[in-house]
Amino acid sequence: MKKLLTFLLALFALAGQGQEIKMNETTFSDYKALLNAKGYRLYSFDISELKGSKIELYLKEYVDSQEVKSISILGGAYAMEPKGDKLLLGALPSDNDSTLTYYYNLENTLTYTGVLKTKPIFWDSENKWVTQYHTRPFDMAPVEKEKFIPLMLYGSIWYDEKWKITRFCGENTIKPDLSSDILKYLPHYYILGIIVH
């Protein structure tokens, strides 16, 4: 029995010595995590079934769950037929905390970068104003022409009185009918999307 125990201990010791860490080739997924940490977010949408239609870039703004603005980003005259199969929509890091930068790319058709104003919230327990926004994509629903199709939420953190912290937690995707629970807590948010004509 003693020999068996000695043999097993020696075997485990040798197995532990054989382990090593190897260098991996860096992949795009690795860079994506790095870019996300710096504030870059990008969502890709397949719009190949919308060939022959015109797409209008659209934006809605909400304060305390009430819609306060609904505008065509480039004006209705700029609705255009896509020449590609992809729509990219994203967020870029901003140089300051009073604006947000967003990005639309209609493949082979149009690239547009715009700026949105932020609204700071008061963090009671820290006695200071803070500004921080995060994104979430929307669940996809069937396309209805001439109706707003939400694609990306750009929302503010909120202050949690009970736990004395700021947070931005909830669903990973937002329901197009705006029934997602997270929206009840956001003091300010934008919804970026399209209208198909």
Backbone as a ProteinNet text record, in pm:
[ID]
protein_1_A
[PRIMARY]
MKKLLTFLLALFALAGQGQEIKMNETTFSDYKALLNAKGYRLYSFDISELKGSKIELYLKEYVDSQEVKSISILGGAYAMEPKGDKLLLGALPSDNDSTLTYYYNLENTLTYTGVLKTKPIFWDSENKWVTQYHTRPFDMAPVEKEKFIPLMLYGSIWYDEKWKITRFCGENTIKPDLSSDILKYLPHYYILGIIVH
[TERTIARY]
82	0	86	196.1	287.2	351.8	386.3	446.9	348.3	222	119.2	100	95.3	79.5	199.1	319.5	441	438.7	397.5	389.1	289.8	170.9	69	115.8	181.7	234	339.3	425.8	528.9	465	361.2	290.3	225.2	159.4	97.5	202.3	315.6	423	474.5	492.4	539	434.8	307.9	200.7	197.3	219	220.2	336.8	451.7	569.2	553.4	468	449.7	360.3	297.9	208.3	287.4	237.2	301.1	198	232.5	147.8	207.1	122.3	168.6	109.6	182	135.1	35.6	-80.8	-180.3	-164.5	-213.2	-222.5	-339.1	-319.8	-425.4	-533.1	-659.2	-770.9	-850.7	-941.3	-1027.1	-1111.8	-1154.5	-1233.4	-1155.8	-1025.7	-942.1	-942.3	-929.2	-930.4	-1067.5	-1173	-1308.2	-1325.5	-1278.8	-1288.3	-1211	-1095	-1013.7	-1084.9	-1140.6	-1212.9	-1337.1	-1409.4	-1526.7	-1488.2	-1375.2	-1329.6	-1299	-1265.5	-1235.6	-1357.2	-1474.9	-1596.3	-1646.2	-1580.9	-1627	-1729.6	-1842.9	-1945.1	-1990.3	-2010.1	-2054.1	-2150.2	-2263.2	-2363.4	-2381.3	-2391.4	-2404.2	-2540.7	-2608.5	-2742.6	-2745.4	-2804.3	-2820.2	-2943.7	-2921.8	-3034.4	-3052	-2997.9	-3003.2	-3146.4	-3241.8	-3381.3	-3449.5	-3379.5	-3438.5	-3398	-3334.7	-3295.8	-3420.7	-3407.5	-3520.7	-3599.1	-3572.9	-3638.2	-3543.7	-3597.3	-3513.7	-3508.6	-3391.3	-3370.8	-3342.6	-3413.6	-3396	-3339	-3231.6	-3170.6	-3252.2	-3287.3	-3381.8	-3335	-3375.7	-3333.3	-3450.4	-3460.8	-3560.3	-3488.6	-3533.1	-3474.8	-3583.7	-3546.8	-3640.3	-3580.9	-3664.6	-3628.1	-3733.5	-3689.7	-3780.8	-3891.2	-3851.5	-3939.4	-4038.9	-4027.5	-4116.4	-4039.7	-4097.3	-4032.6	-4033.7	-3915.9	-3905.6	-3858	-3805.1	-3758.4	-3768.1	-3807.3	-3815.2	-3778.9	-3659.4	-3613.4	-3546.7	-3557.1	-3479.8	-3340.4	-3239	-3103.9	-3054.1	-3075.4	-3029.8	-3146.2	-3263.3	-3381.7	-3437.5	-3567.9	-3633.8	-3585.1	-3532	-3482.9	-3361.9	-3298.6	-3178.9	-3206.1	-3332.1	-3359.9	-3299.5	-3225.6	-3157.5	-3163.3	-3153	-3152.4	-3013.1	-3004.1	-2871.9	-2808.9	-2678.4	-2604	-2529.8	-2542.1	-2477	-2577.3	-2526.6	-2612.3	-2606.8	-2531	-2507.6	-2532.3	-2586.2	-2595.7	-2516.9	-2422	-2345.5	-2391.2	-2407.2	-2450.4	-2367.8	-2310	-2223.5	-2204.6	-2123.4	-2089.9	-1938.5	-1894.1	-1751.3	-1722	-1600.4	-1568.8	-1572.2	-1614.7	-1625.2	-1508.6	-1475.7	-1366.3	-1407.3	-1537.3	-1584.4	-1707.7	-1755.4	-1872	-2003.3	-2001.1	-2125.9	-2182.9	-2108.9	-2159.4	-2129.3	-2208.6	-2189.4	-2167.4	-2092.5	-2072.3	-2127.9	-2208.3	-2264.3	-2223.8	-2239.5	-2189.2	-2291.9	-2326.8	-2410	-2325.8	-2333.7	-2269.7	-2363.1	-2415.5	-2497.1	-2398.2	-2364.7	-2256.5	-2262.3	-2148.1	-2131.7	-2226.6	-2287.2	-2386.5	-2357.4	-2343	-2330.5	-2262.9	-2176.1	-2121.1	-2149.1	-2201	-2236.5	-2200.5	-2137.9	-2107	-2175.4	-2246.7	-2318.4	-2289.6	-2333.4	-2309.3	-2442.9	-2453.5	-2573.3	-2534.5	-2624.9	-2598.6	-2632.9	-2550.6	-2574.9	-2645.2	-2695.4	-2755.8	-2692.7	-2618.8	-2557.6	-2663.8	-2630.5	-2718	-2642.3	-2716.6	-2651.6	-2637.5	-2515.4	-2483.3	-2483	-2596.8	-2617	-2508.9	-2481.3	-2388.4	-2245.8	-2211.8	-2078.2	-2080.8	-2201.4	-2220.7	-2152.8	-2181.4	-2122.9	-2211	-2192.5	-2261.4	-2176.7	-2241.7	-2170.6	-2244.9	-2168.6	-2225.1	-2162.7	-2246.3	-2196.9	-2311.1	-2283.3	-2383	-2331.4	-2425.5	-2392.3	-2490.7	-2457.2	-2543.8	-2601.6	-2711.8	-2772.7	-2839.6	-2829	-2903.4	-3048.9	-3133.4	-3274.2	-3294	-3394	-3437.9	-3491.1	-3470.1	-3517.4	-3663	-3739.6	-3880.7	-3901.4	-4011.4	-4037.1	-4042.6	-3992	-3989	-4128.7	-4170.8	-4295.1	-4257	-4289.5	-4255.1	-4324.8	-4256	-4302.7	-4313.6	-4259.9	-4259.6	-4115.9	-4093.9	-3960.8	-3917.9	-3797.1	-3739.8	-3622.5	-3637.6	-3528.1	-3417.3	-3292.8	-3179.4	-3081.8	-3057.9	-2960	-3007.1	-2996.6	-3023.4	-2890.8	-2891.7	-2774.2	-2826.1	-2805.9	-2872.2	-2779.6	-2831.4	-2758.5	-2766.8	-2662.6	-2669.2	-2774.2	-2816.3	-2907.9	-2855.2	-2906.2	-2865	-2962.6	-2910.4	-2990.9	-2989.6	-3101.7	-3114.3	-3087.7	-3141.1	-3129.7	-2983.9	-2907.8	-2770.1	-2667.1	-2712.6	-2623.8	-2514.4	-2553.3	-2458.5	-2524.1	-2440.8	-2495.2	-2489.8	-2583.8	-2584.9	-2643	-2615	-2673.8	-2683.1	-2781.7	-2795.5	-2938.5	-2952.3	-3083.2	-3065.2	-3165	-3163.7	-3044.6	-2994.2	-2884.8	-2934.7	-3061.8	-3125.2	-3257.2	-3296.2	-3416.1	-3530.9	-3650.6	-3768.4	-3812.7	-3846.4	-3883.9	-4008	-4093.9	-4213.2	-4183.2	-4055.8	-4006.4	-4061.3	-4092.6	-4143.5	-4032.1	-3908.2	-3795.9	-3787.4	-3762.2	-3759.5	-3656.5	-3540.3	-3432.9	-3477.7	-3568.2	-3609.9	-3682.2	-3740	-3808.6	-3711	-3585.5	-3486.7	-3398.8	-3387.7	-3297.6	-3353.7	-3279.6	-3328.8	-3323.7	-3235.5	-3219	-3164.7	-3222.7	-3167.8	-3208.2	-3130.2	-3157.2	-3181.5	-3266.3	-3285.2	-3252.1	-3156.4	-3118.1	-3173.6	-3226.3	-3284.9	-3305.6	-3397.6	-3425.5	-3576.2	-3614.3	-3748.3	-3727.3	-3798.3	-3787.6	-3903.9	-3870.6	-3973.2	-3981.6
-119.6	0	125.4	117	230.4	259.2	151.6	167.2	231.8	189.7	245.6	394.5	431.9	572.5	654.7	603.1	671.7	687.6	581.7	585.8	692	697.1	795.8	938.5	961.4	1095.1	1137.2	1044.8	1074.7	1105	1030.1	1051.1	1188.9	1229.6	1362.7	1473.1	1453.3	1553.2	1570.9	1460.3	1467.7	1533.2	1502.6	1562	1713	1760.2	1903.6	1973.3	1904.7	1965	1975.3	1895.3	1894.8	2007.5	2081.5	2188.6	2312.4	2383.2	2508	2601.9	2726.5	2826.8	2854	2854.3	2878.3	3009.5	3075	3198.3	3162.8	3229.9	3211.9	3320.9	3293.8	3396.4	3488	3618.2	3713.1	3709.9	3702.3	3697.2	3827.1	3842.6	3960.7	3966.2	3851.7	3849.2	3910.2	3887.2	3947.1	4099.3	4147.8	4292.9	4352.4	4277.4	4326.6	4355.6	4266.3	4288.2	4413.4	4434.1	4552.3	4679.9	4677.7	4794.7	4824.5	4720.2	4740	4806.1	4766.7	4825.5	4974.5	5018	5159	5237.2	5173.5	5245.8	5226.1	5141.4	5114.2	5001.2	5021.9	4917.8	4919.9	4803	4796.7	4680.2	4707.6	4605.2	4598.7	4477.6	4456.1	4394	4448.8	4402.5	4362.9	4246.9	4199.3	4266.6	4350.2	4420.3	4375.4	4258.1	4209.7	4195.7	4168.7	4154.1	4288.5	4397.9	4531	4593	4516.1	4567.5	4618.7	4733.3	4794	4889.7	4888.1	4981.2	5097.2	5204	5315.1	5311.3	5343.6	5340.8	5481.5	5519.5	5650.1	5627.7	5697.3	5686.8	5770.5	5712.7	5777.8	5768.4	5866.8	5876.5	5920.1	5857.3	5899	5921.5	6023	6053.6	6042.8	5986.5	5967.4	6021.8	6088.4	6133.4	6076.7	6002.8	5937.5	5860.1	5782.6	5695	5768.6	5899.3	5977.5	6022.6	5998.6	6042	6194.5	6254.3	6400.2	6446.9	6354.2	6392.4	6271.9	6296.9	6193.2	6259.1	6229.1	6300.3	6207.3	6247.7	6185.3	6246.3	6164	6215	6302.7	6263	6342.9	6408.2	6406.9	6459	6352.5	6348	6246	6242.4	6354.5	6360.3	6269.6	6229	6147	5998.2	5956.5	5813	5757.2	5649.2	5599	5448	5401.7	5258.3	5203.8	5102.2	5048.2	4976.7	4995.5	4929.2	4806.5	4781.5	4665.8	4584.7	4484.8	4393	4414.3	4515.4	4531.5	4674.5	4685.4	4813.7	4798.2	4887.8	4889.4	5007.8	4985.5	5090.8	5076.5	5187.7	5174.5	5300	5285.2	5393.5	5407.1	5532.1	5562.5	5634.8	5619.8	5694.9	5844.8	5920.9	6065.7	6133.8	6253.8	6330.5	6397.3	6400.9	6467.8	6395.5	6434.3	6365.1	6438.1	6539	6608.6	6566	6481.7	6432.9	6284.4	6222.8	6084.4	6087.6	5994.2	5986.6	5853.2	5860.4	5738.4	5728.1	5607.9	5577.2	5493.7	5538.2	5460.9	5430.6	5308.8	5277.6	5188.2	5243.2	5168.5	5121.4	4993.5	4939.4	4989.6	5039.5	5090.5	5204.8	5268.7	5372.1	5500.3	5490	5609.3	5574	5662.7	5654.6	5787.6	5782.2	5905.1	5890.8	5993.7	5999.4	6122.1	6105.3	6216.4	6226.9	6337.3	6365.9	6385	6329.7	6342.4	6404.3	6481.1	6542.6	6444.3	6447	6362	6441.4	6369.4	6430.6	6364.9	6440.9	6381.9	6345.8	6250.4	6215.9	6245.4	6268.6	6297.2	6168.7	6137.3	6018.9	6063.6	6044.8	6095.6	6052.6	5923.9	5874.4	5925.8	5964.8	6019.1	6171.8	6229.2	6374.2	6435	6371.7	6425.1	6390	6467.2	6442.5	6347.5	6250.5	6155	6138.6	6107.9	6083.2	5956.5	5860.1	5736.5	5672.8	5635	5574.5	5441.3	5349.8	5217.9	5184.7	5084	5044.3	4905	4880.8	4747.9	4738.3	4623.1	4604.9	4568.7	4584.3	4545.3	4405.4	4333.7	4209.8	4246.2	4158.4	4186.4	4142.4	4226.3	4198.7	4209.2	4154.9	4167.9	4315.6	4343	4480.5	4522.5	4637.7	4699.7	4830.6	4844.9	4967.9	5087.3	5201	5330.1	5333.6	5232.6	5232.4	5230.7	5298.4	5304.1	5165.2	5126.3	4997.9	5027.6	5003.2	5031.1	4926.9	4974.4	4883.7	4889.6	5010.8	5023.8	5124.7	5085.5	5174	5234.1	5363	5431.5	5495.3	5431.8	5472.7	5511.9	5599.1	5648.9	5549.8	5549.5	5476.8	5543.1	5475.6	5535.6	5512.6	5592.5	5581.3	5491.1	5389.1	5295.3	5340.7	5395.9	5448.4	5340.9	5221.4	5114.5	5076.1	5056.1	5008.9	5121.8	5242.9	5361	5348.1	5294.5	5279	5324.1	5346.3	5367.8	5234.3	5215.9	5088.9	5102.8	5003.1	4987.2	4837.4	4778.1	4633.6	4601	4487.5	4445.7	4357	4354.3	4267.9	4299.4	4195	4214	4262.2	4236.7	4291.3	4354.8	4456.7	4533.8	4491.9	4481.8	4445.4	4565.7	4543.4	4654.8	4731.9	4669.1	4739.9	4821.5	4828.4	4905.1	4854.7	4725.8	4668.5	4610.2	4622	4570.3	4643.3	4568	4620.8	4732	4720.3	4817.8	4960.5	4974.3	5108.1	5186.9	5117.2	5186.4	5264.3	5222	5280.8	5387.9	5384	5476.8	5618.8	5715.8	5853.4	5920.2	5870.5	5932.3	5827.9	5821.4	5730.5	5772.3	5724.2	5742.6	5605.7	5602.5	5481.8	5518.4	5447.7	5469.3	5355.3	5388.8	5287.2	5337.9	5274.1	5310.6	5308.5	5373	5358.7	5310.5	5205.6	5150.3	5204.2	5262.8	5318.9	5233.1
0	0	0	78.4	88.2	-47.7	-122.4	-254.2	-351.6	-344.5	-432.8	-406.9	-280	-242.7	-290.6	-274.2	-319.7	-471.4	-542.5	-688.3	-734.9	-672.5	-710.7	-684.7	-570.9	-540.5	-642	-680.3	-780.6	-915.8	-951.5	-1077.4	-1081.7	-972.5	-965.7	-973.3	-910.6	-913.7	-1055.8	-1129.2	-1267.8	-1358	-1334.9	-1415.6	-1396.7	-1275.9	-1247.5	-1313.7	-1325.6	-1388.5	-1539.6	-1599.3	-1743.7	-1794.4	-1705.8	-1748.3	-1786.4	-1886.6	-1926.4	-1988.1	-1992.5	-2057.4	-2194.2	-2296.2	-2432.9	-2484.2	-2569.8	-2632.4	-2742.4	-2743.3	-2848.9	-2953.3	-3071.3	-3174.4	-3135.3	-3138.9	-3103.4	-3211.1	-3169.2	-3263.6	-3258.7	-3354.2	-3354.5	-3227.5	-3176.6	-3052.4	-2936.5	-2934.1	-2829.6	-2841.8	-2964	-2986.2	-2956.9	-2986.2	-2959.8	-2810.5	-2725.8	-2580.7	-2540.1	-2599.5	-2570	-2615	-2735.5	-2786.9	-2703.2	-2662.4	-2576.9	-2445.5	-2390	-2263.6	-2278.7	-2399.3	-2424.4	-2474.6	-2478.2	-2514.3	-2655.7	-2733.4	-2869.3	-2865.7	-2930.7	-2945.1	-3090.5	-3149.1	-3287.7	-3304.4	-3367.8	-3395.9	-3547	-3599.4	-3743	-3772.6	-3873.7	-3909.1	-4056.7	-4085	-4222.3	-4281.9	-4382.6	-4446.4	-4591.6	-4624.8	-4763.1	-4814.2	-4725.7	-4768.4	-4793.6	-4766.5	-4786.6	-4919.8	-5007.6	-5139.7	-5211.2	-5275.3	-5344.8	-5257	-5126.9	-5034.1	-5006.1	-4950.5	-4905.3	-4753.4	-4699.2	-4554.5	-4504.8	-4399.7	-4336.1	-4195.9	-4163.4	-4031.1	-3933.9	-3819.7	-3729.2	-3584.5	-3504.3	-3364.8	-3277.4	-3159.7	-3060.3	-2927.9	-2853.4	-2722.5	-2616.6	-2500.4	-2390.1	-2260.5	-2182	-2047.8	-1953.3	-1852.6	-1757.4	-1829.5	-1928.4	-2008	-2097	-2108.4	-2194.9	-2319.2	-2436.6	-2560	-2568.1	-2587.9	-2596.3	-2733.4	-2814.6	-2947.7	-3039.9	-3163.8	-3265.2	-3397.7	-3449.9	-3569.6	-3670.3	-3796.6	-3902.2	-3894.8	-3885	-3861	-3974.5	-4097.2	-4210.3	-4284.2	-4226.7	-4294.8	-4387.7	-4402.4	-4483.7	-4627.4	-4676.2	-4813.7	-4833.6	-4723.8	-4733.9	-4716	-4721.4	-4721.6	-4849.7	-4839.4	-4958.2	-4968.7	-5092.3	-5116.8	-5086.3	-5001.8	-4968.5	-5087.8	-5102.6	-5209.8	-5156.9	-5027.7	-4966.2	-4886.2	-4815.3	-4739.6	-4589.5	-4545.2	-4402.2	-4356.4	-4234.8	-4165.3	-4036	-4013.9	-3889.4	-3806.8	-3679.3	-3588.1	-3461.6	-3415.4	-3299.7	-3219.1	-3115.6	-3023.6	-3020.8	-3016.5	-3010.8	-2880.8	-2827.4	-2705.6	-2735	-2637.1	-2652.6	-2582.3	-2629.7	-2569.3	-2438.6	-2411	-2289.2	-2237.3	-2119.4	-2063.4	-2091.2	-2178.1	-2209.9	-2344.8	-2419.2	-2547.2	-2565.4	-2650.7	-2694.2	-2844.8	-2896.2	-3040.4	-3089.7	-3196.4	-3253.7	-3400	-3455.2	-3588.5	-3663.4	-3784.7	-3877	-4000.1	-4052.6	-4179.4	-4258.5	-4366	-4460.7	-4567.4	-4566.2	-4649	-4793.1	-4841.3	-4978.4	-5013.3	-4913.1	-4939.2	-4863	-4730.3	-4647.3	-4515.6	-4469.7	-4334.6	-4268.2	-4146.4	-4075.6	-3927.8	-3873.5	-3731.1	-3674.1	-3564.1	-3501.8	-3353.4	-3296.3	-3154.7	-3083.6	-2962.8	-2879.4	-2746.2	-2687.8	-2557.2	-2445.1	-2340.9	-2224.3	-2114.6	-2015.6	-1897.5	-1774.8	-1694	-1574.7	-1470.1	-1384.2	-1271.5	-1142.5	-1035.1	-907.4	-828	-788.9	-710.3	-564.8	-497.5	-361.1	-263.4	-258.1	-156.4	-176.4	-299.2	-327.1	-337	-332.6	-340.3	-464.1	-581	-704.1	-824.3	-931.2	-1057.2	-1141	-1204.3	-1289.7	-1422.1	-1524.8	-1657.4	-1712.4	-1745.2	-1805.5	-1884.3	-2006.9	-2094.7	-2146.6	-2172.1	-2225.7	-2337.4	-2417.2	-2528.6	-2506.3	-2573.4	-2582	-2719.7	-2785.7	-2910.2	-2879.5	-2978.3	-2966.6	-3023.6	-2970.9	-3033.7	-3171.9	-3267.6	-3402.6	-3417.9	-3485.6	-3512.4	-3663.4	-3715.8	-3859.6	-3900.9	-4020	-4071.3	-4114.8	-4065.8	-4111.8	-4177.4	-4305.4	-4376.8	-4313.1	-4317.6	-4265.3	-4112.8	-4043.6	-3896.8	-3846.5	-3734.4	-3673.9	-3628.1	-3666.3	-3626.2	-3532.7	-3402	-3308.4	-3322	-3321	-3336	-3218.6	-3164.3	-3056.1	-2952	-2826.3	-2712.8	-2667.8	-2638.7	-2582.2	-2454.3	-2338	-2215.2	-2102	-2016.1	-1899.4	-1783.3	-1701.1	-1574.7	-1485.8	-1379.1	-1283	-1142	-1050	-910.1	-836.4	-769.6	-692.3	-546	-501	-363.6	-258.1	-282.4	-183.1	-157.3	-263.8	-250.7	-257	-282.4	-286.3	-392.4	-508.9	-619.3	-749.5	-851.2	-985	-1057	-1150.6	-1222	-1361.8	-1442.2	-1574.9	-1597.2	-1533.8	-1544.2	-1584	-1647.2	-1695.3	-1816.6	-1900.4	-2017.5	-2108.2	-2174.4	-2270.2	-2405.3	-2433.8	-2554.3	-2512.1	-2584.9	-2551.7	-2643.6	-2587.6	-2666.8	-2750.8	-2877.7	-2965.6	-2919.4	-2839	-2789.8	-2663.9	-2626.3	-2510.8	-2377.1	-2369.3	-2244.6	-2157.1	-2199.2	-2119.4	-1986.6	-1881.7	-1745	-1725.5	-1788.4	-1769.3	-1802.8	-1899.3	-1943.8	-1834.9	-1736.1	-1625.3	-1538.4	-1537.9	-1448	-1513	-1644	-1712.5	-1710.5	-1655	-1652.1	-1789.4	-1876.3	-2008	-2104.3	-2224.7	-2324.5	-2464.7	-2558.7	-2700.8	-2761.6	-2863.5	-2942.5	-3086.3	-3142.9	-3281.4	-3363.9	-3480.3	-3565.2	-3706	-3775.5	-3914.5	-3939.8	-4048.5	-4105.2	-4247.9	-4286.5	-4421.7	-4503.9	-4619.6	-4710.5	-4836
[MASK]
+++++++++++++++++++++++++++++++++++++++++++++++++++++++++++++++++++++++++++++++++++++++++++++++++++++++++++++++++++++++++++++++++++++++++++++++++++++++++++++++++++++++++++++++++++++++++++++++++++++

